[in-house]
Amino acid sequence: MAQRLPQFDVIKGIAIFMVVMGHVLTMCIRDIDQALCFKLIGQTHMPLFFFIAGFFTYRATSDGTPFALPRLSQRFLQLIIPMVVVGTLWFLYFPHSGLQSPLSDNLQIALSDEYKQGYWFPLVLFEITVIYTILAPVIRCGRTFAGEAVICLIISAIVAVITFSLLSIDARNYSSMGLSATFLPVYLAGVLAGKHRNGFQRLHSAQWATTAAILLGGYMVYIRMYYWEFEFMASPYWTMAVTVIWHLCLAIVAFAVITPWTDRASQSNTMISTWSLLGRESLGIYLLHYFLLFPMPFMQEPLRAMGLGFVPTFTVAAVVATVIIAITLAVIRIVKISNPLATILIGAKSK
């Protein structure tokens, strides 16, 4: 049995909590997207999921077993089937949710939405997994970390050029390939971290690396959040470059913070066990929490009166997200009673 890596579950748990917090701000409260808290959450949570997905994709094939059709079909069942089923239910339920969000109850508009009414992540992760499956033999030709890293950069650049220069806007939106091109580099970074695990551990344990990641990553995420202040960000390629640097710095900082904590603390530690639970159920939470969002426009003015300050905005989002996630976990528990329901609704097997 593979060694448990609690820091990964904890990071996924924190990331999915941030996902729900972000949706509380953008879908429940609405019209406060300029809040620093919202901007920072929006730039932080999803890259961690793709990095971890890449890490464990490599671990799944580290024994030499190719990530071929059997594994792809397994990922299809885990990701695409729940996305289609739950996404359809959400499309039908949304008009009755009371939420005044930018989502649409028009099917064509919903399908042409790059973010798929919120359900873009399973599609994008599956697309990236297919790309990796096809090109993994090419990456292995690098032999050393430096060689593999160069090949991964070249692959990411080629996919970005094809996506942003050759595909039409409609094709990008229907396929969500713009998002796939954006998150492919951090996924491949996760693959390399999984293959060169000891080197990655040394990297995020080194003070020079974490200091550089904090400083450089802080500047990159500022550019991402306030892109209109920088003329060069009008280019999708500069946007990609800044995004990639930020994502890599974020991964280093996240593991530098969480790994020592999980290494020191007992696995029975309440805080760690709670975050780990959220991490293990992150896909189910992602798929089902939308149905538990509710309108909170009355919070707009109080938060604006406080200047959309980070602390009050964070506090409101965190408290509401806690309630929503708690109820979502109860729903997941019920769904897991039935193996067919667990498979089509949350991409998991019943326990």
C-alpha positions as CSV (number, residue, x, y, z in Angstrom):
1,M,0.0,0.0,0.0
2,A,1.3,3.4,-0.9
3,Q,2.5,5.7,1.9
4,R,-0.1,8.2,3.1
5,L,0.8,11.8,2.2
6,P,-1.4,13.8,4.6
7,Q,-0.1,17.2,3.4
8,F,-1.8,16.6,0.0
9,D,-5.2,15.9,1.6
10,V,-4.8,19.0,3.8
11,I,-3.9,21.2,0.9
12,K,-6.8,19.9,-1.2
13,G,-9.1,20.5,1.8
14,I,-8.0,24.1,2.2
15,A,-8.3,24.6,-1.5
16,I,-11.9,23.3,-1.7
17,F,-12.8,25.4,1.3
18,M,-11.5,28.4,-0.7
19,V,-13.6,27.3,-3.7
20,V,-16.7,27.5,-1.7
21,M,-15.7,30.8,-0.1
22,G,-15.2,32.2,-3.5
23,H,-18.6,31.1,-4.6
24,V,-20.2,32.6,-1.5
25,L,-18.7,35.9,-2.5
26,T,-19.4,35.8,-6.2
27,M,-22.7,33.9,-6.3
28,C,-24.4,34.4,-2.9
29,I,-23.5,38.0,-2.1
30,R,-22.6,39.2,-5.6
31,D,-21.2,42.3,-7.1
32,I,-18.2,42.6,-4.7
33,D,-15.7,40.9,-7.1
34,Q,-13.3,43.8,-6.6
35,A,-12.7,42.7,-3.0
36,L,-9.1,41.7,-2.4
37,C,-10.2,38.6,-0.6
38,F,-12.2,37.4,-3.7
39,K,-9.4,38.2,-6.1
40,L,-6.8,36.3,-4.0
41,I,-9.0,33.3,-3.6
42,G,-9.7,33.2,-7.3
43,Q,-6.0,33.1,-8.1
44,T,-5.1,30.5,-5.5
45,H,-7.3,27.4,-5.1
46,M,-7.5,25.7,-8.5
47,P,-3.7,25.6,-9.4
48,L,-3.2,23.5,-6.2
49,F,-5.7,20.9,-7.4
50,F,-3.9,20.5,-10.8
51,F,-0.5,20.3,-9.2
52,I,-1.6,17.6,-6.9
53,A,-3.4,15.8,-9.7
54,G,-0.2,15.7,-11.7
55,F,1.8,14.5,-8.7
56,F,-0.5,11.5,-8.2
57,T,-0.8,10.8,-11.9
58,Y,2.9,10.2,-11.9
59,R,2.7,8.0,-8.8
60,A,0.0,5.9,-10.4
61,T,2.3,5.1,-13.3
62,S,5.7,5.1,-11.5
63,D,5.8,1.3,-11.6
64,G,6.1,1.5,-15.4
65,T,2.4,0.8,-16.0
66,P,1.3,3.2,-18.9
67,F,-1.5,5.7,-18.2
68,A,-3.4,4.3,-21.2
69,L,-7.0,3.5,-22.2
70,P,-8.0,1.6,-19.0
71,R,-6.9,4.4,-16.7
72,L,-8.4,7.1,-19.1
73,S,-11.7,5.3,-19.0
74,Q,-11.5,5.2,-15.2
75,R,-10.9,9.0,-15.2
76,F,-13.7,9.5,-17.7
77,L,-16.1,7.7,-15.3
78,Q,-14.7,9.6,-12.3
79,L,-14.8,13.1,-13.9
80,I,-16.9,13.4,-17.0
81,I,-19.9,11.3,-16.1
82,P,-20.5,13.2,-12.8
83,M,-19.9,16.5,-14.5
84,V,-22.5,15.8,-17.2
85,V,-25.1,14.4,-14.7
86,V,-24.7,16.9,-11.9
87,G,-24.1,19.8,-14.4
88,T,-27.4,19.0,-16.1
89,L,-29.2,18.9,-12.7
90,W,-27.6,22.2,-11.8
91,F,-28.7,23.7,-15.1
92,L,-32.3,22.7,-14.4
93,Y,-32.2,23.7,-10.7
94,F,-30.4,27.1,-11.2
95,P,-33.5,29.1,-12.3
96,H,-35.2,28.0,-9.0
97,S,-32.2,28.7,-6.8
98,G,-32.9,32.4,-6.2
99,L,-29.3,33.2,-7.1
100,Q,-28.7,36.3,-9.2
101,S,-25.5,35.1,-10.8
102,P,-24.2,35.5,-14.3
103,L,-25.1,31.9,-15.1
104,S,-27.7,31.2,-17.8
105,D,-30.7,29.0,-18.2
106,N,-30.2,28.9,-21.9
107,L,-28.6,25.5,-23.0
108,Q,-26.6,26.9,-25.9
109,I,-25.2,29.7,-23.8
110,A,-24.4,27.3,-21.0
111,L,-22.5,24.9,-23.3
112,S,-20.6,27.8,-24.9
113,D,-19.6,29.1,-21.5
114,E,-15.9,28.4,-21.0
115,Y,-16.5,27.8,-17.3
116,K,-19.5,25.4,-18.0
117,Q,-21.7,27.1,-15.4
118,G,-19.1,26.3,-12.8
119,Y,-18.4,22.7,-13.8
120,W,-15.3,23.3,-15.9
121,F,-12.8,21.6,-13.6
122,P,-13.6,17.9,-14.4
123,L,-13.6,18.6,-18.2
124,V,-10.3,20.5,-18.0
125,L,-8.6,17.9,-15.8
126,F,-9.7,15.2,-18.1
127,E,-8.4,17.1,-21.2
128,I,-5.1,17.7,-19.5
129,T,-4.9,14.0,-18.5
130,V,-5.4,13.0,-22.1
131,I,-2.7,15.4,-23.2
132,Y,-0.3,13.9,-20.6
133,T,-1.2,10.3,-21.6
134,I,-0.3,11.0,-25.2
135,L,2.9,12.9,-24.5
136,A,4.3,11.1,-21.4
137,P,6.7,9.0,-23.6
138,V,8.0,12.3,-25.0
139,I,8.6,13.7,-21.5
140,R,10.4,10.6,-20.4
141,C,12.9,11.2,-23.3
142,G,14.3,14.0,-21.2
143,R,15.9,11.5,-18.8
144,T,17.1,14.1,-16.3
145,F,14.9,16.6,-14.4
146,A,16.3,19.5,-16.5
147,G,15.6,17.7,-19.7
148,E,12.1,16.7,-18.7
149,A,11.4,20.3,-17.5
150,V,12.5,21.7,-20.8
151,I,10.2,19.3,-22.7
152,C,7.3,20.2,-20.4
153,L,7.9,23.9,-21.1
154,I,8.0,23.2,-24.8
155,I,4.8,21.1,-24.7
156,S,3.0,23.8,-22.6
157,A,4.1,26.5,-25.1
158,I,2.9,24.5,-28.1
159,V,-0.5,23.8,-26.5
160,A,-0.8,27.5,-25.6
161,V,0.1,28.6,-29.2
162,I,-2.4,26.1,-30.7
163,T,-5.1,27.2,-28.2
164,F,-4.7,30.9,-28.4
165,S,-3.6,31.4,-32.0
166,L,-5.2,28.6,-34.0
167,L,-8.5,27.8,-32.2
168,S,-11.4,30.2,-32.6
169,I,-12.9,31.8,-29.6
170,D,-16.0,29.7,-30.0
171,A,-13.9,26.5,-30.1
172,R,-12.0,27.5,-27.0
173,N,-15.1,28.3,-25.1
174,Y,-17.0,25.1,-26.0
175,S,-14.0,23.0,-25.2
176,S,-12.6,25.0,-22.3
177,M,-9.2,24.6,-23.9
178,G,-8.1,28.0,-22.8
179,L,-8.3,26.8,-19.2
180,S,-6.6,23.5,-20.1
181,A,-3.7,25.5,-21.7
182,T,-3.6,27.7,-18.6
183,F,-3.4,24.8,-16.0
184,L,-1.3,22.3,-18.1
185,P,2.0,23.7,-16.9
186,V,1.3,23.4,-13.2
187,Y,-0.1,19.9,-13.8
188,L,3.1,18.9,-15.5
189,A,5.1,20.6,-12.7
190,G,3.2,18.2,-10.4
191,V,4.2,15.3,-12.5
192,L,7.8,16.3,-12.2
193,A,7.4,16.8,-8.5
194,G,6.0,13.3,-8.2
195,K,8.9,11.8,-10.2
196,H,11.6,13.8,-8.4
197,R,9.9,13.9,-5.0
198,N,13.1,14.1,-2.9
199,G,14.2,17.1,-5.0
200,F,10.8,18.8,-4.6
201,Q,11.0,18.2,-0.8
202,R,14.5,19.8,-0.7
203,L,13.2,22.7,-2.7
204,H,10.2,23.6,-0.6
205,S,12.3,23.1,2.6
206,A,15.0,25.5,1.5
207,Q,14.6,29.0,2.9
208,W,16.1,30.6,-0.2
209,A,13.5,28.9,-2.4
210,T,10.5,29.7,-0.2
211,T,11.7,33.3,0.2
212,A,12.1,33.7,-3.5
213,A,8.7,32.0,-4.1
214,I,6.9,34.4,-1.7
215,L,8.5,37.5,-3.1
216,L,8.2,36.6,-6.8
217,G,4.8,34.9,-6.4
218,G,3.5,37.9,-4.5
219,Y,4.4,40.2,-7.4
220,M,3.1,37.8,-10.0
221,V,-0.3,37.4,-8.3
222,Y,-0.5,41.2,-7.9
223,I,-0.1,41.4,-11.7
224,R,-2.7,38.7,-12.2
225,M,-5.2,40.4,-9.9
226,Y,-4.7,43.9,-11.2
227,Y,-3.8,43.1,-14.8
228,W,-5.3,46.3,-16.3
229,E,-2.4,48.2,-14.7
230,F,0.1,46.4,-16.9
231,E,-0.1,47.0,-20.7
232,F,1.8,43.8,-21.5
233,M,-0.9,41.7,-19.9
234,A,-3.0,42.4,-23.0
235,S,-1.1,39.6,-24.6
236,P,-2.3,36.1,-23.8
237,Y,1.3,34.8,-23.8
238,W,2.5,37.3,-21.2
239,T,-0.6,36.4,-19.2
240,M,0.3,32.7,-19.5
241,A,3.9,33.4,-18.5
242,V,2.9,35.4,-15.4
243,T,0.3,32.7,-14.5
244,V,2.8,29.9,-14.8
245,I,5.3,31.6,-12.5
246,W,2.6,32.3,-10.0
247,H,1.3,28.8,-10.0
248,L,4.8,27.3,-9.5
249,C,5.6,29.8,-6.6
250,L,2.2,29.0,-5.0
251,A,3.0,25.2,-5.0
252,I,6.3,25.8,-3.3
253,V,4.8,28.1,-0.7
254,A,1.8,25.8,0.0
255,F,4.0,22.7,0.6
256,A,6.5,24.7,2.6
257,V,3.7,25.8,5.0
258,I,1.7,22.6,5.2
259,T,4.3,19.8,5.1
260,P,6.1,20.7,8.4
261,W,2.7,21.1,10.1
262,T,1.4,17.7,9.0
263,D,4.8,16.0,9.7
264,R,4.9,17.3,13.3
265,A,1.3,16.8,14.2
266,S,-0.5,13.5,15.0
267,Q,-2.9,12.3,12.4
268,S,-5.5,12.3,15.1
269,N,-5.1,16.1,15.3
270,T,-8.6,17.5,14.9
271,M,-7.5,20.3,12.6
272,I,-5.5,18.0,10.3
273,S,-8.2,15.3,10.3
274,T,-10.8,17.9,9.4
275,W,-8.9,19.4,6.5
276,S,-7.9,15.9,5.3
277,L,-11.6,14.9,5.3
278,L,-12.4,17.9,3.1
279,G,-9.5,17.0,0.8
280,R,-10.6,13.4,0.4
281,E,-14.1,14.5,-0.4
282,S,-13.1,17.6,-2.5
283,L,-14.6,16.3,-5.8
284,G,-17.9,15.5,-4.2
285,I,-17.9,18.9,-2.4
286,Y,-17.1,20.7,-5.7
287,L,-19.9,18.9,-7.6
288,L,-22.7,19.2,-5.0
289,H,-22.1,22.5,-3.1
290,Y,-23.6,24.6,-5.8
291,F,-27.1,23.3,-4.9
292,L,-26.7,24.6,-1.3
293,L,-25.7,28.2,-2.2
294,F,-28.3,30.8,-1.4
295,P,-28.8,34.5,-2.1
296,M,-27.2,36.9,0.4
297,P,-27.4,40.3,-1.4
298,F,-28.1,42.0,2.0
299,M,-24.4,41.6,2.8
300,Q,-23.3,43.8,-0.1
301,E,-23.8,47.2,1.6
302,P,-22.3,46.2,5.0
303,L,-19.2,44.9,3.3
304,R,-18.9,47.9,1.1
305,A,-19.3,50.1,4.2
306,M,-16.2,48.4,5.6
307,G,-14.3,49.1,2.4
308,L,-14.5,45.5,1.3
309,G,-11.7,44.9,3.8
310,F,-10.0,41.6,3.7
311,V,-10.8,40.6,7.3
312,P,-14.6,41.2,7.2
313,T,-14.9,39.8,3.7
314,F,-12.9,36.7,4.6
315,T,-14.9,36.2,7.8
316,V,-18.3,36.3,6.2
317,A,-17.2,34.0,3.3
318,A,-15.6,31.5,5.7
319,V,-18.5,31.3,8.1
320,V,-21.1,30.7,5.3
321,A,-18.7,28.3,3.5
322,T,-18.4,26.3,6.7
323,V,-22.2,25.8,7.0
324,I,-22.5,24.9,3.3
325,I,-19.7,22.4,3.4
326,A,-21.0,20.8,6.5
327,I,-24.4,20.2,4.8
328,T,-22.7,19.1,1.6
329,L,-20.7,16.4,3.6
330,A,-23.9,15.1,5.0
331,V,-25.4,14.9,1.5
332,I,-22.2,13.0,0.3
333,R,-22.6,10.6,3.2
334,I,-26.1,9.8,2.1
335,V,-25.2,9.5,-1.6
336,K,-22.4,7.0,-0.7
337,I,-25.0,4.6,0.6
338,S,-25.7,3.8,-3.1
339,N,-22.9,2.8,-5.4
340,P,-24.7,3.9,-8.6
341,L,-25.5,7.3,-7.1
342,A,-22.0,7.7,-5.8
343,T,-20.6,6.9,-9.2
344,I,-22.7,9.3,-11.2
345,L,-23.0,12.1,-8.7
346,I,-19.6,12.4,-7.0
347,G,-17.3,10.1,-9.1
348,A,-16.7,7.8,-6.1
349,K,-17.7,4.4,-4.9
350,S,-20.0,3.8,-1.9
351,K,-18.4,2.7,1.4
